[in-house]
Amino acid sequence: MKTIFSIFLVVCFLILTGCQSQQAETMVLLDEKISEVKISKSKGFGGMNEDFILSFKDKKSIDIFKKAITTAVKQPGKVDITEPNYDVMVEYKSDEEGLPTHGIHLWLGKENEKSTFMYITNDTVYLTSSQMTKELRKLILSEE
C-alpha cells in the first residue's frame, strides 16, 4: 500500500510541475516604481520617437499600462506585422540615478480586440487581452 501511495505522490508531483512549466511567458518591467509613461506616434521598428504626444504620471494610468504590459503573453514564432502605431516609454523613479527606460512598440487593437506589444530591442510579439485594449484605448484615444 505504501508503494502505491508513493507512486501516486510522484505522479501528482510530476503533473503539477508539468503544469507550472506550461505557464505563458509575459513581458517584464523593472522592479522599480514607474514615474511616467510617455506615448508617441511610432516612426517604425527599432527606434523610439521622442516627440511625445501623451504623458501619464498619475497612479491609475500608470497602473493600467503596467498591468497591460506585464500581462501581455508571448506569441510563438516569427510574426509578420505592420509598422507599430505607438511607441511607449516607461520611466522609473528611484533613489539611484541612471535607471534604464523601457522602450516598447504598441499596436493598439480595435474595440474587443487584443493589442500587441514588442520591446524595441527585439522582434518577439506579446498580446494583451481585449479588456486591456479597452483600458488602453480609453487612456490613449481620449487624450489625443
N, C-alpha and C positions, 0 to 999 in steps of 0.2 A: 504494500500500500504506500510506503514511503517513496518507493521508486516512481510510482505513477504520479504522486503529488509533486515530486521533484521535477519530473518531465513536464508536468503541467505548468509549473512556475517558470521553467526555462522557456517554454513555448510562449507564454504570456509576455515574458521579458522581451523576447525577440520580436514579437508582434508590436509591442509598444515602442521599442527603439526603431523599428522599421517605419512606423507611422511618424515618429518625430523627424526622421531624416527626410520625409516627403514634404515638409513644410515649405511653402513658397518663399523664395528669396525676394526680399524687398529692398528698396533704396535706403541708404543710411545718411544721416547728418551727424555732425559733431555732437558730442555730449556736453554741449555748452548752451548757454542761454542765447536765443536768437534776438538780436536787437532790431533788425529791419529786414524786410523782404522788398526788393525792388523789381519792377517789371518794365521791360522794353519790348518794342516790336523787333522780332528777330531779323537779322540780316543773313541768316543761313547757318549751316553747320560749323562747329568747331570754334566759334568765337562768341564773345559776349558784346552785344550792342549796349554801350554805356550811356546812351541817350534815353534815360529812363522816363517813362510816361506815368508811372504809378509808384508810390512808395507806401508801405504799410508798416506802422510802428506799434499799433495797438495790439494788445494781448490776444483778443478774439481773432483778428485777421491772421496774426502770426500762427496761432494755434491751428487754424484751418489749413494754412499752407503746410505747416509741419506734418499734420495728420495726412494730408493728401500725398505728400512726398514719401513719408515713411511707411505708408500702407500700400504704395504702388508696387505691383507684383511684376517681377522679371518675366519677360517673354522669351521662349526658347528660339534659338537660331538667329539668322540674319533677317532683318525686316526691310523691305523696300518701302521707303516712306518719303513723303513730300517734305519741303522745307518747313521748319517749325514756325508757329505763329508768334510765339513769345520767347523771350529769354528771361529767366528768373534768377536773381542773385540773392542768395541767403547770406546775411552778415551776422556775425556773432558778437556778443558783448562778453568781455572777460577782463579780469584784472591784468592779464598778460596782454601785451601788445603783439600784433602780428599774426593773429589767428587767421587762417585762410578763409576765404569765402567759398561758397559752393555755387558754381555756375551750372544751370540746368536749362535745357530747351524744353518748351511746353507746346504741345498740340492740344488746344482746348477743344474738347468734344462738344457736340451739339446737345440739345436737350435730350435727356435719357440715354446718352452715350457715354462711353468711357473716354477719359483723356489720356494722353501719352506724355511721359517724361523721359528724358535722356540726359545723362551727365554730358557736359560739353566736351569732356575729355575722351569719351568712347562712344561706341555705337550700340550699346545694349539698351533695349527698349523696356520700359516699365509702364503698366496700365493701372489707372485708378479705377475706382468703382464709379458707376453713374451717379451715385449720391455725392461723391466728392466733386465730380464735374459740376453738379448743380451748385455746390457751395463756391467753387472757384469762379463759375460764371457770374454769380451774384457779386462777388468781390471785384472781378476784373472788368466786366462789361458795364456795371453800374457806375464805375469810376472813370471810364474812358471818356 
